[in-house]
Amino acid sequence: MFLGRFDNKLDDKGRLAMPAKFRARLAEGFVVTRGFEPCLTVYPMSEWKKLTEALNRFPVTDQKARIIRRVLFAQACDTELDKQGRILIPEYLREAAGLTSEVVVAGMDTYIEIWDKARWEEMERQSEENAADIAQTLADLGMM
């Protein structure tokens, strides 16, 4: 399980030290791809396989499934942690997410998001402004 928010920095080569508490779960290998917001998503291989199996149930004739495949698969790279617990984020993914040197690594239970710190802070402000709507959505879903 990935929980918590961690502020970190990308080095000049695009490497990012993953939080120590996330490293054991990433030891099996993982995939980094674009998120649905302006961020990156990191899936451990076990979760990536579940996601791909679910997507592969949809026929290639389904336009929405093709769009999701393009977002997730065409932008993805599989990788491993280096000896210092860092990942190398390819330049095209850093650009896609608008990552600068300061980033936020956020646990999302089964996956991780990597955000540019300024974008993360803006998203948090928007979430605070919409807190009542978010609470109502949770209640509508029977979660509160």
Backbone hydrogen bonds, N-H to C=O, Kabsch-Sander energy under -0.5 kcal/mol:
donor,donor_aa,acceptor,acceptor_aa,energy
2,F,109,D,-2.5
3,L,1,M,-0.6
6,F,105,V,-2.5
8,N,103,V,-2.6
10,L,101,S,-2.6
11,D,15,R,-2.4
14,G,11,D,-2.1
16,L,87,I,-2.6
17,A,9,K,-0.5
18,M,16,L,-0.5
18,M,85,G,-2.6
22,F,19,P,-2.0
23,R,19,P,-0.9
23,R,20,A,-0.7
24,A,20,A,-0.6
26,L,22,F,-1.0
26,L,23,R,-0.5
27,A,23,R,-0.7
27,A,24,A,-0.9
29,G,26,L,-2.1
30,F,79,T,-1.9
31,V,43,Y,-2.7
32,V,77,C,-2.7
33,T,41,T,-2.5
34,R,71,V,-0.6
35,G,39,C,-2.9
39,C,37,E,-2.6
40,L,114,I,-2.5
41,T,33,T,-3.2
42,V,112,I,-3.0
43,Y,31,V,-2.8
43,Y,41,T,-0.5
45,M,29,G,-1.9
47,E,44,P,-0.7
48,W,44,P,-2.6
49,K,45,M,-2.5
50,K,46,S,-1.4
51,L,47,E,-2.3
52,T,48,W,-2.8
53,E,49,K,-2.4
54,A,50,K,-2.2
55,L,51,L,-2.5
56,N,52,T,-2.4
57,R,54,A,-1.1
58,F,55,L,-1.5
62,D,59,P,-1.9
63,Q,61,T,-0.7
66,R,62,D,-2.0
67,I,63,Q,-2.2
68,I,64,K,-2.3
69,R,65,A,-2.4
70,R,66,R,-2.3
71,V,67,I,-2.2
72,L,68,I,-2.8
73,F,69,R,-3.0
74,A,69,R,-1.0
76,A,73,F,-1.3
77,C,32,V,-2.1
79,T,30,F,-2.6
82,D,86,R,-2.3
85,G,82,D,-2.2
87,I,16,L,-2.5
89,I,14,G,-2.9
89,I,87,I,-0.7
93,L,90,P,-0.7
94,R,90,P,-2.2
95,E,91,E,-2.8
96,A,92,Y,-1.8
97,A,93,L,-2.0
98,G,94,R,-0.6
98,G,95,E,-0.8
99,L,94,R,-2.6
100,T,102,E,-0.5
103,V,8,N,-2.7
103,V,101,S,-0.6
104,V,115,W,-2.6
105,V,6,F,-3.1
106,A,104,V,-0.6
106,A,113,E,-3.0
107,G,4,G,-3.4
108,M,111,Y,-2.8
109,D,2,F,-3.1
110,T,108,M,-1.8
112,I,42,V,-2.2
113,E,106,A,-2.7
114,I,40,L,-2.3
115,W,104,V,-2.6
117,K,102,E,-2.4
120,W,116,D,-2.5
121,E,117,K,-2.4
122,E,118,A,-1.9
123,M,119,R,-2.5
124,E,120,W,-2.5
125,R,121,E,-2.1
126,Q,122,E,-2.4
127,S,123,M,-2.3
128,E,124,E,-2.4
129,E,125,R,-2.1
130,N,126,Q,-1.4
131,A,128,E,-1.2
134,I,130,N,-2.4
135,A,131,A,-2.6
136,Q,132,A,-2.2
137,T,133,D,-2.3
138,L,134,I,-2.3
139,A,135,A,-2.2
140,D,136,Q,-2.8
141,L,137,T,-1.8
142,G,139,A,-1.6
143,M,138,L,-3.0
144,M,138,L,-0.6
